[in-house]
């Protein structure tokens, strides 16, 4: 039995309702017996079980001193990856649409790869040990497709693509291809200006499987270090609910941060709902997409994972307040009307593929800065304006780059939380505090 999972800390939270993965409720000892076994010296709450929340959780566990006994409680009413993170397309690379390396892009790329390796190892370890299967996380489903990404140039970006592609990260290098070379990689790819940017090391990630595996890795690390981590599938409607229970609360709620009364309307964020369509090639038609071909970026992106399955995205519905991941028939129809002309313009055979389903996420989009659109990090005690023992921290505004940024900002935030020192965060991530919404 996972002892680090099953020890119950003191406090008012009902830990019999928490979710320790791969450990069913009927294997848990009575909470009264557990409470005497373990009393954490530090307690942290993380609001949100998406990219940011799980990265912060991992790094808090990893960076804590050897003698610290900590407990981390994660709150998300939708569960692991149930929000916008789990509904993302999963295309991973450190470049802007103009092929410019993003600010701190190499570090973000490296930290993200590290977490992907950690998540994969957690799943592989469970599979090799013949651990019992659990509905929480399958040991056999693939998380990462290493097949690269290609972006044909368009009339509006051909010159800047050519210029920007000269400066790239060695760990995710770029190649400039002419039409012949690009169509060798992807037959039928439309390359109207005889130029495409190819990222051979870029990846396609299944975000929900990855997040479930990362949570599994957090639990394994907690067990080894005699620490605790729990998931509560419940929402926090006010920070008052937590102020007396925790040493720090890290708010990683994405667009849902505006539901907290203490922060509503006080952050320079805009919401944007994105719909992604899943298509499949009918079984009676030829034209499978070879497993070695790259995914495609254009005005719409095409994320290929299987020979007859593709995700196409994304729409941009600015200032939406629709948090639902489900998509109505009407919204799906509108999304297809918007996405298919863009997708077929760059890859005409997609016209033969048929709609299967759609999913959506509400992104929290940060303001534009001289360094690009950067996430919002920092202590928000002053904004909340209350004098309590607990410290409140924000990781927000990851926008459409949550997968790329989450490892880096999670590591930095954990350092700030553990040291109670905001100055360890780069000033570029905290300058949002001077921006009036």
C-alpha positions in Angstrom: 0.0 0.0 0.0 1.2 3.5 -0.8 1.9 4.7 2.7 2.7 8.3 1.6 -0.7 8.5 0.0 -2.6 7.1 2.9 -1.4 9.0 5.8 -3.9 11.6 6.9 -2.7 15.1 7.9 -4.4 17.1 10.6 -6.9 19.7 9.6 -10.6 19.9 8.7 -10.3 18.5 5.2 -12.0 15.2 4.7 -9.1 13.1 3.3 -11.3 10.0 3.0 -12.7 11.7 -0.1 -9.4 12.4 -1.7 -8.1 10.6 -4.8 -4.8 8.8 -4.3 -4.3 7.1 -7.7 -4.0 3.3 -8.0 -5.2 3.0 -4.4 -8.9 2.3 -4.2 -11.0 3.6 -1.3 -11.5 0.2 0.2 -7.8 -0.3 0.8 -7.4 2.8 2.9 -7.1 2.4 6.7 -9.5 4.4 8.8 -8.5 8.1 8.9 -8.4 8.0 12.7 -5.7 5.4 12.5 -3.7 7.3 9.9 -3.7 10.7 11.6 -1.5 9.4 14.4 1.1 8.2 11.9 2.0 11.5 10.1 1.8 15.2 10.8 3.2 17.4 8.1 5.2 20.5 9.0 4.2 22.3 5.8 0.9 22.3 4.0 0.3 23.6 0.5 -2.9 23.9 -1.6 -2.8 24.0 -5.3 -6.0 25.2 -7.1 -6.1 23.6 -10.5 -5.0 20.2 -11.8 -3.8 21.3 -15.3 -0.4 22.0 -16.7 0.6 24.7 -14.2 -0.9 23.0 -11.1 0.8 19.6 -11.6 4.1 21.2 -12.5 4.1 23.3 -9.3 3.1 20.1 -7.3 6.0 18.1 -8.8 8.6 20.9 -8.1 7.4 21.5 -4.6 7.9 17.8 -3.8 11.2 17.8 -5.7 12.7 21.0 -4.3 11.6 20.6 -0.6 14.4 20.0 1.8 15.2 16.4 2.7 13.9 16.8 6.3 10.7 18.6 5.4 7.4 16.8 5.8 5.0 18.4 3.5 1.4 17.7 2.3 0.1 19.0 -1.0 -3.7 19.1 -1.6 -4.8 19.7 -5.2 -8.3 21.0 -5.9 -10.0 20.7 -9.2 -13.7 19.9 -9.7 -13.0 18.5 -13.2 -10.1 16.3 -12.0 -6.7 15.8 -13.7 -6.6 17.6 -17.0 -10.3 18.2 -17.0 -10.1 21.9 -18.0 -8.4 23.8 -20.8 -5.1 22.0 -20.4 -6.6 18.6 -21.1 -8.4 20.0 -24.1 -5.3 21.5 -25.8 -4.0 20.3 -29.1 -0.7 19.1 -27.7 1.7 20.4 -30.3 5.0 21.2 -28.5 7.7 23.5 -29.8 9.4 26.7 -28.6 8.6 29.0 -31.5 6.1 31.8 -32.4 4.0 31.6 -35.5 6.7 33.5 -37.2 9.3 30.9 -36.3 11.0 33.2 -33.7 12.3 31.5 -30.6 10.1 32.6 -27.7 11.6 34.5 -24.7 13.3 31.9 -22.5 12.1 29.4 -25.1 15.1 27.0 -24.8 14.6 26.8 -21.0 10.9 26.2 -21.3 11.5 23.5 -23.9 14.1 21.8 -21.7 12.0 21.9 -18.5 9.0 20.5 -20.4 11.0 17.7 -21.8 12.2 16.8 -18.3 8.7 16.5 -17.1 7.6 14.4 -20.1 10.5 12.0 -19.3 9.4 11.9 -15.6 5.8 11.2 -16.6 6.8 8.5 -19.0 9.0 6.8 -16.5 6.3 6.7 -13.9 4.0 4.9 -16.4 6.7 2.5 -17.6 7.6 1.6 -14.0 4.0 0.7 -13.2 3.7 -1.3 -16.4 7.0 -3.2 -15.8 6.0 -4.0 -12.2 2.7 -5.6 -13.4 0.8 -3.3 -11.1 -3.0 -3.6 -11.4 -4.7 -1.4 -14.0 -6.7 1.5 -12.8 -9.2 3.8 -14.5 -7.1 6.8 -13.4 -4.3 6.1 -15.9 -3.7 3.4 -18.5 -0.2 2.0 -18.7 -0.4 1.1 -22.3 -1.7 4.2 -24.0 0.8 6.4 -25.8 1.7 9.9 -24.4 4.2 11.3 -26.9 4.5 11.2 -30.6 8.0 12.3 -31.8 7.3 13.1 -35.4 8.1 16.8 -35.9 6.0 19.7 -37.1 6.1 21.6 -40.5 4.8 25.1 -41.3 4.5 26.2 -44.9 5.2 29.9 -45.5 2.4 32.2 -46.5 2.4 35.5 -48.4 2.1 37.4 -45.1 5.1 35.7 -43.3 7.5 34.3 -45.9 10.3 36.9 -45.4 10.1 37.0 -41.6 10.0 33.2 -41.5 13.1 33.0 -43.6 14.9 35.5 -41.4 13.8 34.1 -38.0 14.7 30.6 -38.9 18.3 31.5 -38.9 18.3 31.7 -35.1 17.0 28.7 -33.3 17.4 26.5 -30.3 19.9 23.8 -30.8 17.7 21.4 -28.8 14.8 22.0 -31.2 16.5 23.1 -34.4 14.8 24.4 -37.5 15.2 23.5 -41.2 14.2 25.5 -44.2 12.7 23.3 -46.9 11.7 24.0 -50.5 8.5 22.6 -51.9 10.0 19.4 -53.1 11.6 18.6 -49.7 8.4 19.6 -47.8 6.2 17.4 -50.0 8.6 14.5 -49.6 7.8 14.7 -45.9 4.0 15.3 -46.5 2.7 14.4 -49.9 -0.1 16.7 -51.0 1.1 19.5 -48.6 0.4 22.9 -50.1 3.6 24.9 -50.3 2.6 27.9 -52.4 5.8 30.0 -51.9 8.4 27.2 -52.2 9.3 27.5 -48.5 8.4 25.7 -45.3 9.9 25.6 -41.8 10.4 22.2 -40.4 11.0 21.4 -36.7 12.2 17.7 -36.7 12.3 17.4 -32.9 8.9 19.0 -32.2 6.4 16.7 -30.6 2.7 15.9 -30.3 1.5 15.2 -26.8 -1.7 13.7 -25.5 -2.2 16.3 -22.8 -4.7 14.4 -20.6 -2.7 11.1 -20.5 0.5 13.2 -19.9 -1.1 15.0 -16.9 -2.4 11.8 -15.4 1.0 10.3 -15.7 2.6 13.3 -14.1 0.3 13.1 -11.2 1.3 9.4 -10.9 4.9 10.5 -10.8 4.1 13.1 -8.1 2.6 10.3 -6.0 5.6 8.0 -6.5 8.0 10.8 -5.5 5.9 11.6 -2.4 6.0 8.0 -1.4 9.7 7.8 -1.7 10.2 11.0 0.3 7.6 10.1 2.9 5.4 13.1 1.8 1.8 13.4 0.8 -0.2 14.6 -2.2 -3.9 14.4 -2.6 -6.5 15.3 -5.3 -9.9 16.7 -4.3 -12.4 16.8 -7.0 -14.1 19.9 -5.7 -14.1 23.6 -6.5 -12.9 26.3 -4.2 -15.4 29.2 -4.3 -13.5 31.6 -2.1 -9.9 31.7 -0.8 -11.4 32.2 2.7 -12.0 28.4 2.7 -8.3 27.8 2.8 -6.7 30.7 4.7 -6.4 28.9 8.0 -5.5 25.5 6.7 -2.4 26.1 4.6 1.0 27.7 4.7 0.6 28.7 1.0 -2.0 28.5 -1.7 -0.9 28.4 -5.4 -3.6 29.5 -7.7 -3.4 27.7 -11.1 -7.0 28.0 -12.3 -6.5 29.4 -15.8 -9.6 31.3 -16.9 -11.5 30.1 -13.8 -9.4 32.4 -11.6 -12.0 35.1 -12.3 -14.5 33.0 -10.3 -12.6 33.7 -7.1 -14.2 36.8 -5.6 -10.8 38.0 -4.2 -9.3 38.1 -7.7 -12.2 38.7 -10.0 -11.7 41.6 -12.3 -8.2 42.4 -10.8 -6.0 40.5 -13.2 -5.0 41.7 -16.7 -6.3 38.6 -18.4 -8.7 38.1 -21.4 -10.6 34.9 -22.0 -10.6 33.0 -25.3 -12.6 29.8 -26.0 -11.0 27.5 -28.4 -12.8 24.5 -30.1 -10.8 21.6 -31.5 -12.4 19.1 -33.9 -11.4 15.4 -34.1 -11.6 14.0 -37.6 -11.2 10.5 -39.0 -10.5 9.0 -42.4 -13.3 6.5 -43.2 -12.2 2.9 -43.2 -13.2 2.4 -46.9 -11.0 5.3 -48.2 -7.3 5.2 -48.9 -5.0 8.0 -47.8 -3.8 7.1 -44.4 -1.4 9.6 -42.8 1.9 7.8 -42.4 3.1 7.6 -38.8 6.5 9.2 -39.7 5.0 12.3 -41.2 5.0 15.6 -39.2 2.0 17.4 -37.9 1.1 20.7 -39.7 0.9 24.3 -38.6 -0.9 26.9 -40.7 -3.9 29.2 -40.1 -5.3 26.0 -38.7 -3.1 23.3 -37.2 -3.4 19.6 -37.8 -2.1 17.3 -35.1 -1.8 13.7 -36.4 -1.5 10.9 -33.9 -2.8 7.9 -35.7 -3.0 7.1 -39.4 -6.7 7.7 -39.6 -7.2 10.2 -36.8 -6.4 13.9 -36.5 -7.2 16.9 -34.3 -7.8 20.2 -36.1 -7.8 23.5 -34.3 -8.4 26.0 -33.1 -11.1 28.6 -33.1 -10.7 31.8 -31.1 -13.8 33.1 -29.4 -12.6 36.1 -27.5 -14.1 37.2 -24.2 -16.2 34.0 -23.9 -17.3 33.0 -20.4 -18.2 29.4 -21.5 -16.0 27.2 -19.3 -17.6 23.9 -20.5 -15.3 21.3 -22.3 -18.4 19.9 -24.0 -19.4 21.4 -27.4 -22.9 21.7 -28.7 -23.8 20.5 -32.2 -24.3 24.1 -33.2 -20.9 25.2 -31.9 -19.2 22.2 -33.5 -20.8 23.1 -36.8 -19.6 26.7 -36.6 -16.1 25.5 -35.7 -16.0 23.1 -38.7 -17.2 25.9 -41.0 -14.3 28.0 -39.8 -11.5 25.3 -39.5 -12.0 23.1 -42.6 -11.3 25.8 -45.2 -8.1 26.7 -43.4 -7.1 23.1 -42.9 -7.9 22.0 -46.5 -6.0 25.0 -47.9 -2.7 23.6 -46.4 -3.6 19.9 -46.7 -6.3 19.3 -49.3 -6.8 15.6 -48.6 -8.4 16.5 -45.2 -11.6 17.1 -47.2 -12.1 13.4 -47.3 -11.9 13.1 -43.5 -15.1 13.1 -41.5 -16.1 14.9 -38.2 -16.1 12.7 -35.1 -16.4 15.0 -32.1 -15.3 18.3 -30.7 -13.8 19.5 -27.5 -13.2 23.0 -26.1 -11.2 24.9 -23.5 -11.4 28.4 -22.1 -7.9 30.0 -22.2 -6.7 32.8 -20.0 -4.7 35.1 -22.3 -2.1 37.4 -20.8 -1.2 40.9 -22.0 1.4 41.6 -24.7 4.8 42.7 -23.3 8.1 43.6 -25.1 9.0 40.0 -24.5 5.8 38.5 -25.9 2.7 37.3 -24.1 4.1 36.0 -20.9 2.5 34.1 -18.0 1.6 36.0 -14.8 3.5 34.8 -11.8 4.0 36.2 -8.3 2.6 36.6 -4.8 -0.9 38.1 -4.8 -1.3 38.9 -1.1 -1.4 42.6 -1.8 -4.2 42.1 -4.3 -6.2 39.9 -2.0 -5.6 42.5 0.7 -6.0 40.3 3.8 -3.6 39.8 6.6 -3.5 36.0 7.2 -0.7 33.5 7.9 -1.2 31.9 4.5 0.6 33.3 1.4 -1.2 33.3 -2.0 0.7 32.8 -5.2 -0.5 33.0 -8.8 0.5 31.1 -11.9 -1.8 32.4 -14.6 -2.2 33.5 -18.2 -0.4 30.6 -19.8 -2.7 31.1 -22.8 -2.2 28.8 -25.7 1.3 27.9 -24.6 0.6 26.2 -21.3 2.3 23.0 -22.4 5.5 24.8 -23.3 5.6 27.1 -20.3 4.4 24.8 -17.5 7.6 23.1 -16.6 9.6 26.4 -16.3 7.0 28.5 -14.5 6.2 25.6 -12.2 9.9 25.2 -11.2 10.2 29.0 -10.6 7.0 29.2 -8.6 8.0 26.3 -6.4 11.3 28.0 -5.6 9.4 31.2 -4.7 6.9 29.4 -2.5 9.4 27.4 -0.6 11.6 30.4 0.0 8.7 32.8 0.6 10.6 35.1 -1.8 9.0 36.6 -4.9 12.4 38.1 -6.0 13.5 34.6 -7.3 11.0 35.1 -10.1 12.3 36.9 -13.2 10.9 40.4 -13.2 9.5 39.9 -16.7 7.0 37.4 -15.1 5.9 39.8 -12.4 5.7 43.1 -14.3 2.0 42.5 -14.9 1.4 43.9 -11.5 2.1 47.4 -12.9 -0.5 46.9 -15.6 -4.0 48.3 -15.0 -6.6 46.0 -16.4 
